[in-house]
Amino acid sequence: MRRIIMNEHLTLDGVIQGPGGPDEDTSGGFELGGWSAPFGDEVTGKTVMATLEQPFDLLLGRVTYKIWEPFWPFQSGPIADKFNSIKKYVATQTLTETSWGNTILLNGDTLEQIKELKATDGPDLQIWGSGNFVQTLLQNGLIDQMNIWLYPVVLGKGKRLFEGAAVPGNFKLTKNVVSDKGVIVSTYEADGKVKLGRIAEE
């Protein structure tokens, strides 16, 4: 059985839109793209590369896929080589064809296709970006692990990680590191149902 691993760059107020550059995602009039770039350093770079060095296939939403499709096939280096060689599963109800090799469109009953894919043998499925798609996975309790890069910046606008409903559940912190520029990099793994209690009064 495969795990679905979410990778998100996140502001203190929960925004995940356009971390990589001004033109990455301007939907909704968003003009603050590129907010993560000033915080790049050796620690954040190493944590990203450590995540990418694991065996995985990509699981992407349509918007992120359409941003990546015209870019990565024309790049070189370890990240491009990996992205170009592995399978890319795309959740979409509108795409019917692609130009990026090893792409598989999940354009039927997408949610059932993802559940079936998750139940197969194979490498884990990593999601990068894909904010709208991530909402669907959270609403259906399909995220097994969250890798979150939390940046010390507040934007006040933009797409947020927890926009809609999510299935209640506990997550266990398994890794944590803080960069010199204040980025907190944390890994959380699903840990069963929410446990309730009462804080004792003095």
Residue frames as qw, qx, qy, qz and C-alpha x, y, z in Angstrom:
[[0.000, 0.887, 0.462, 0.000, 0.00, 0.00, 0.00],
 [0.423, 0.398, -0.008, 0.814, 1.32, 3.41, -0.93],
 [0.229, -0.643, -0.414, 0.602, 1.35, 6.44, 1.33],
 [0.261, 0.807, 0.270, 0.456, 0.26, 9.88, 0.13],
 [0.538, -0.390, -0.184, 0.724, 2.80, 12.48, 1.27],
 [0.145, 0.939, 0.270, 0.157, 1.93, 16.18, 1.16],
 [0.564, -0.128, -0.037, 0.815, 4.74, 18.72, 0.74],
 [0.055, 0.892, 0.361, 0.267, 3.76, 22.36, 1.33],
 [0.354, 0.098, -0.209, 0.906, 5.54, 25.67, 1.85],
 [0.300, -0.742, -0.593, -0.090, 3.39, 27.58, 4.32],
 [0.059, 0.547, -0.204, 0.810, 3.22, 31.09, 5.80],
 [0.020, -0.017, -0.737, 0.675, 2.38, 31.73, 9.44],
 [0.511, 0.225, 0.287, -0.778, -1.19, 32.57, 8.40],
 [0.677, 0.157, 0.709, -0.125, -1.51, 29.36, 6.40],
 [0.562, 0.716, -0.112, -0.399, -1.00, 30.63, 2.83],
 [0.726, -0.129, 0.600, 0.312, 0.43, 28.15, 0.32],
 [0.597, 0.755, 0.269, 0.024, -0.09, 30.14, -2.90],
 [0.515, 0.810, -0.094, 0.265, 2.85, 31.05, -5.13],
 [0.647, -0.700, 0.158, 0.258, 5.84, 30.44, -2.85],
 [0.782, -0.041, 0.347, 0.516, 8.30, 29.96, -5.70],
 [0.313, 0.010, 0.323, 0.893, 7.97, 33.10, -7.82],
 [0.229, 0.316, 0.147, -0.909, 5.87, 36.14, -8.81],
 [0.537, 0.224, -0.417, -0.698, 4.26, 34.39, -11.78],
 [0.010, 0.077, -0.994, 0.079, 3.79, 30.95, -10.22],
 [0.102, -0.549, -0.826, -0.068, 0.11, 31.41, -9.30],
 [0.003, -0.015, 0.079, -0.997, -1.55, 34.80, -9.70],
 [0.281, -0.483, -0.741, -0.371, -5.12, 33.49, -9.57],
 [0.368, -0.765, -0.508, 0.149, -7.51, 35.63, -7.57],
 [0.117, 0.932, -0.057, 0.338, -5.29, 38.67, -8.14],
 [0.786, -0.551, 0.045, 0.278, -2.53, 37.29, -5.92],
 [0.439, 0.836, -0.191, 0.268, 0.54, 39.52, -6.26],
 [0.417, -0.767, 0.464, -0.149, 2.78, 38.26, -3.46],
 [0.986, 0.149, -0.044, 0.063, 4.27, 35.26, -5.25],
 [0.615, 0.504, -0.389, 0.465, 7.86, 34.39, -4.44],
 [0.449, -0.786, 0.162, -0.394, 7.55, 34.92, -0.70],
 [0.927, -0.342, 0.096, 0.117, 9.65, 31.85, 0.21],
 [0.738, 0.532, -0.127, 0.395, 12.69, 32.80, -1.90],
 [0.030, 0.806, -0.356, 0.471, 14.33, 35.24, 0.57],
 [0.694, -0.535, 0.392, -0.282, 14.40, 32.50, 3.21],
 [0.939, 0.265, -0.212, 0.050, 16.36, 29.98, 1.16],
 [0.184, -0.767, 0.603, -0.118, 19.46, 28.64, 2.88],
 [0.253, 0.356, -0.899, -0.035, 21.48, 25.45, 3.29],
 [0.291, 0.033, 0.846, -0.446, 19.10, 23.89, 5.80],
 [0.647, 0.428, 0.278, -0.567, 15.92, 24.39, 3.77],
 [0.522, 0.554, -0.538, -0.363, 17.73, 23.26, 0.62],
 [0.079, 0.274, -0.953, 0.103, 18.94, 20.06, 2.26],
 [0.439, 0.174, 0.732, -0.491, 15.49, 19.21, 3.61],
 [0.667, 0.517, -0.035, -0.535, 13.91, 19.65, 0.19],
 [0.440, 0.505, -0.717, -0.196, 16.58, 17.49, -1.44],
 [0.159, -0.160, 0.930, -0.290, 16.24, 14.81, 1.26],
 [0.617, 0.329, 0.472, -0.537, 12.52, 14.62, 0.47],
 [0.649, 0.601, -0.234, -0.405, 13.17, 14.37, -3.26],
 [0.164, 0.498, -0.850, -0.050, 15.81, 11.66, -2.83],
 [0.537, 0.006, 0.766, -0.353, 13.22, 9.20, -1.52],
 [0.066, 0.150, 0.867, 0.470, 11.58, 6.76, -3.95],
 [0.311, 0.502, 0.504, -0.630, 8.24, 8.22, -5.07],
 [0.233, 0.471, 0.631, 0.571, 5.82, 8.92, -7.88],
 [0.055, 0.033, 0.110, -0.992, 4.18, 12.31, -8.25],
 [0.002, 0.627, 0.778, 0.028, 0.51, 12.93, -7.53],
 [0.137, -0.128, 0.012, 0.982, -0.50, 16.41, -8.71],
 [0.332, 0.685, 0.489, -0.425, -3.49, 18.62, -9.19],
 [0.593, 0.641, 0.385, 0.298, -4.21, 20.02, -12.63],
 [0.065, 0.996, -0.045, 0.047, -2.99, 23.57, -11.96],
 [0.467, -0.692, 0.507, 0.214, 0.40, 22.55, -10.57],
 [0.741, 0.113, 0.586, 0.307, 0.79, 20.01, -13.36],
 [0.486, 0.794, 0.282, 0.231, 0.12, 22.66, -16.01],
 [0.134, -0.951, 0.271, 0.056, 2.78, 24.90, -14.42],
 [0.573, -0.492, 0.623, 0.204, 5.32, 22.06, -14.39],
 [0.814, 0.354, 0.452, 0.089, 4.55, 20.44, -17.76],
 [0.552, 0.806, -0.001, 0.212, 6.20, 23.13, -19.92],
 [0.168, -0.890, 0.402, -0.135, 9.13, 23.58, -17.51],
 [0.668, -0.485, 0.564, 0.001, 10.67, 20.36, -16.18],
 [0.896, 0.294, 0.298, 0.146, 11.04, 18.44, -19.47],
 [0.526, 0.769, -0.073, 0.356, 13.46, 21.14, -20.64],
 [0.316, -0.837, 0.397, -0.205, 15.58, 21.23, -17.47],
 [0.763, 0.228, -0.569, 0.207, 18.57, 19.14, -16.41],
 [0.093, -0.485, 0.614, -0.616, 19.99, 18.12, -13.05],
 [0.065, -0.017, -0.965, 0.255, 18.95, 15.65, -10.32],
 [0.378, 0.343, 0.531, -0.676, 15.47, 17.09, -9.69],
 [0.559, 0.464, -0.249, -0.641, 14.57, 17.37, -13.38],
 [0.314, 0.275, -0.889, -0.188, 15.98, 13.93, -14.13],
 [0.099, 0.136, 0.914, -0.369, 13.85, 12.39, -11.41],
 [0.445, 0.439, 0.336, -0.705, 10.65, 14.26, -12.24],
 [0.503, 0.470, -0.437, -0.578, 11.02, 13.40, -15.91],
 [0.291, 0.228, -0.923, -0.105, 11.64, 9.70, -15.32],
 [0.138, 0.146, 0.875, -0.440, 9.04, 8.83, -12.67],
 [0.045, -0.546, -0.767, -0.333, 5.29, 8.43, -13.12],
 [0.090, 0.031, 0.196, -0.976, 3.12, 11.51, -12.74],
 [0.047, -0.534, -0.843, -0.054, -0.51, 10.97, -11.76],
 [0.038, -0.073, -0.015, -0.997, -2.72, 14.01, -12.37],
 [0.122, 0.529, 0.769, -0.338, -6.12, 14.59, -10.79],
 [0.110, 0.230, -0.243, -0.936, -8.19, 16.35, -13.45],
 [0.487, 0.501, 0.680, -0.222, -11.63, 16.51, -14.96],
 [0.387, 0.841, 0.007, -0.379, -10.59, 18.69, -17.90],
 [0.013, 0.627, -0.695, -0.352, -7.28, 17.38, -19.28],
 [0.932, 0.232, 0.175, -0.216, -7.54, 14.69, -21.94],
 [0.857, 0.356, -0.087, 0.362, -3.94, 14.66, -23.23],
 [0.436, -0.840, 0.197, 0.255, -0.46, 15.71, -22.08],
 [0.614, 0.716, -0.311, 0.119, 2.99, 16.26, -23.52],
 [0.200, -0.674, 0.660, -0.264, 5.07, 15.25, -20.47],
 [0.610, 0.171, -0.768, -0.098, 6.23, 11.64, -20.63],
 [0.359, -0.107, -0.859, 0.350, 5.11, 9.08, -18.03],
 [0.301, -0.034, 0.283, -0.910, 1.97, 11.10, -17.19],
 [0.150, -0.341, -0.921, -0.114, -1.21, 9.25, -16.25],
 [0.286, -0.270, -0.030, -0.919, -4.44, 11.24, -16.09],
 [0.020, -0.303, -0.886, 0.350, -6.91, 10.40, -13.33],
 [0.246, 0.078, -0.126, -0.958, -9.90, 11.86, -15.15],
 [0.417, -0.330, -0.786, -0.314, -12.62, 9.31, -14.44],
 [0.612, -0.742, -0.217, -0.166, -13.97, 8.98, -10.91],
 [0.347, 0.681, -0.462, 0.450, -10.81, 10.67, -9.69],
 [0.463, -0.570, 0.487, -0.472, -11.28, 10.05, -5.98],
 [0.959, -0.064, 0.231, -0.149, -11.91, 6.33, -6.50],
 [0.776, 0.532, -0.235, 0.243, -8.93, 6.16, -8.85],
 [0.049, 0.704, -0.525, 0.475, -6.73, 7.67, -6.15],
 [0.724, -0.388, 0.437, -0.367, -7.99, 5.22, -3.54],
 [0.977, 0.205, 0.063, 0.003, -7.29, 2.33, -5.92],
 [0.539, 0.668, -0.361, 0.364, -3.84, 3.70, -6.71],
 [0.287, -0.669, 0.505, -0.463, -3.08, 4.10, -3.00],
 [0.877, -0.220, 0.342, -0.256, -3.97, 0.42, -2.43],
 [0.875, 0.436, -0.193, 0.088, -1.45, -0.82, -5.00],
 [0.776, -0.384, 0.125, 0.485, 2.16, -1.78, -4.44],
 [0.512, 0.648, 0.100, 0.555, 4.68, 0.82, -5.46],
 [0.373, 0.071, -0.304, 0.874, 6.55, 3.89, -4.24],
 [0.036, -0.619, -0.515, 0.592, 4.88, 6.54, -2.11],
 [0.263, 0.708, 0.459, 0.469, 2.95, 9.30, -3.84],
 [0.329, -0.362, -0.202, 0.848, 4.30, 12.80, -3.24],
 [0.159, 0.863, 0.435, 0.202, 2.23, 15.94, -3.72],
 [0.366, -0.188, -0.054, 0.910, 3.86, 19.34, -4.21],
 [0.197, 0.053, -0.121, -0.972, 1.67, 22.44, -4.24],
 [0.307, -0.272, -0.823, -0.393, -1.70, 21.44, -5.75],
 [0.142, -0.065, 0.506, -0.848, -3.65, 23.43, -3.15],
 [0.673, 0.002, -0.067, -0.737, -7.17, 22.74, -4.43],
 [0.756, 0.101, -0.633, -0.131, -6.41, 19.05, -4.86],
 [0.266, 0.149, -0.762, 0.572, -4.94, 18.83, -1.36],
 [0.450, -0.114, 0.287, -0.838, -8.25, 20.14, 0.01],
 [0.830, 0.032, -0.321, -0.456, -10.04, 17.15, -1.51],
 [0.646, 0.149, -0.712, 0.231, -7.54, 14.70, -0.06],
 [0.010, 0.163, -0.620, 0.768, -7.81, 16.27, 3.40],
 [0.613, -0.064, 0.085, -0.783, -11.60, 16.15, 3.22],
 [0.907, 0.056, -0.312, -0.277, -11.39, 12.43, 2.54],
 [0.698, -0.600, 0.386, -0.063, -8.69, 11.58, 5.08],
 [0.928, 0.345, 0.009, 0.143, -6.19, 10.43, 2.44],
 [0.249, 0.801, -0.438, 0.325, -3.04, 12.25, 3.61],
 [0.904, -0.244, -0.296, 0.187, -0.65, 9.92, 5.43],
 [0.629, -0.323, -0.082, 0.703, 2.24, 12.31, 5.97],
 [0.164, 0.972, 0.134, 0.102, 2.72, 16.07, 5.90],
 [0.631, -0.090, -0.010, 0.770, 6.07, 17.70, 5.20],
 [0.014, 0.948, 0.302, 0.097, 5.64, 21.38, 6.02],
 [0.493, 0.115, -0.093, 0.857, 8.08, 24.24, 5.56],
 [0.189, -0.872, -0.444, 0.084, 6.73, 27.01, 7.84],
 [0.457, 0.373, 0.008, 0.808, 8.09, 30.46, 6.95],
 [0.245, -0.539, -0.444, 0.672, 8.18, 33.48, 9.30],
 [0.037, 0.005, -0.298, -0.954, 6.03, 35.66, 7.09],
 [0.291, 0.533, 0.690, -0.394, 2.36, 36.74, 7.09],
 [0.151, 0.138, 0.568, 0.797, 0.61, 37.60, 3.81],
 [0.284, 0.325, 0.409, -0.804, -3.00, 38.17, 4.83],
 [0.700, 0.462, -0.022, -0.545, -4.30, 36.89, 1.49],
 [0.311, 0.434, -0.805, -0.260, -3.98, 33.91, -0.84],
 [0.838, -0.099, -0.459, -0.277, -4.97, 30.25, -0.95],
 [0.372, -0.577, 0.606, -0.402, -4.64, 28.56, 2.42],
 [0.164, 0.202, -0.966, -0.009, -3.81, 24.99, 3.32],
 [0.007, 0.339, 0.903, -0.265, -6.93, 24.36, 5.41],
 [0.234, -0.065, -0.225, -0.943, -9.53, 26.29, 3.43],
 [0.689, -0.200, -0.384, -0.580, -12.28, 23.68, 3.71],
 [0.830, -0.413, 0.225, -0.301, -13.28, 20.83, 5.94],
 [0.360, 0.458, -0.810, 0.066, -10.74, 18.17, 6.80],
 [0.821, -0.292, -0.481, -0.102, -11.32, 14.78, 8.41],
 [0.434, -0.789, 0.338, -0.274, -10.45, 15.17, 12.12],
 [0.954, 0.029, -0.221, 0.198, -7.37, 13.21, 13.09],
 [0.521, -0.777, 0.257, 0.242, -4.14, 13.28, 15.07],
 [0.715, 0.603, -0.264, 0.236, -0.73, 13.66, 13.48],
 [0.784, -0.534, 0.054, 0.310, 2.55, 12.73, 15.15],
 [0.169, 0.918, -0.353, -0.059, 5.65, 14.91, 14.78],
 [0.970, -0.037, 0.104, 0.215, 8.49, 12.69, 13.55],
 [0.638, 0.124, 0.064, 0.757, 11.08, 15.21, 12.32],
 [0.064, -0.974, -0.217, 0.022, 11.77, 18.85, 13.05],
 [0.622, -0.077, 0.048, 0.778, 14.55, 21.28, 12.17],
 [0.044, 0.946, 0.206, -0.244, 14.85, 25.08, 12.22],
 [0.662, 0.471, 0.085, 0.577, 16.92, 26.94, 9.63],
 [0.414, -0.194, -0.179, 0.871, 19.13, 29.92, 10.39],
 [0.102, -0.177, -0.243, -0.948, 16.53, 32.14, 8.70],
 [0.385, 0.022, 0.509, -0.769, 13.71, 30.88, 10.90],
 [0.688, 0.085, -0.465, -0.551, 12.05, 28.34, 8.62],
 [0.544, -0.238, 0.724, -0.351, 10.61, 25.46, 10.67],
 [0.550, 0.242, -0.685, -0.413, 10.68, 22.21, 8.70],
 [0.511, -0.167, 0.695, -0.477, 8.44, 19.54, 10.21],
 [0.414, 0.033, -0.825, -0.385, 7.25, 16.07, 9.26],
 [0.556, -0.084, 0.502, -0.657, 3.94, 14.80, 10.65],
 [0.236, 0.014, -0.927, -0.291, 2.55, 11.29, 10.22],
 [0.635, -0.346, -0.287, -0.629, -1.09, 10.30, 10.60],
 [0.139, 0.170, -0.844, 0.490, -1.72, 9.01, 14.13],
 [0.138, -0.403, -0.897, 0.121, -5.33, 7.90, 14.44],
 [0.157, -0.779, -0.511, -0.327, -8.40, 9.71, 15.65],
 [0.036, -0.630, 0.227, -0.742, -8.51, 12.95, 17.62],
 [0.512, -0.299, -0.714, 0.372, -8.10, 12.29, 21.33],
 [0.230, -0.730, -0.131, -0.631, -10.17, 14.48, 23.64],
 [0.550, -0.266, -0.604, 0.512, -9.71, 15.40, 27.27],
 [0.225, -0.926, -0.213, -0.214, -10.05, 18.22, 29.77],
 [0.387, 0.462, -0.415, 0.681, -7.32, 20.52, 31.06],
 [0.543, -0.522, -0.589, 0.291, -7.31, 20.23, 34.83],
 [0.085, -0.875, -0.008, -0.478, -7.91, 23.44, 36.76],
 [0.301, 0.312, -0.636, 0.638, -5.57, 24.43, 39.58]]
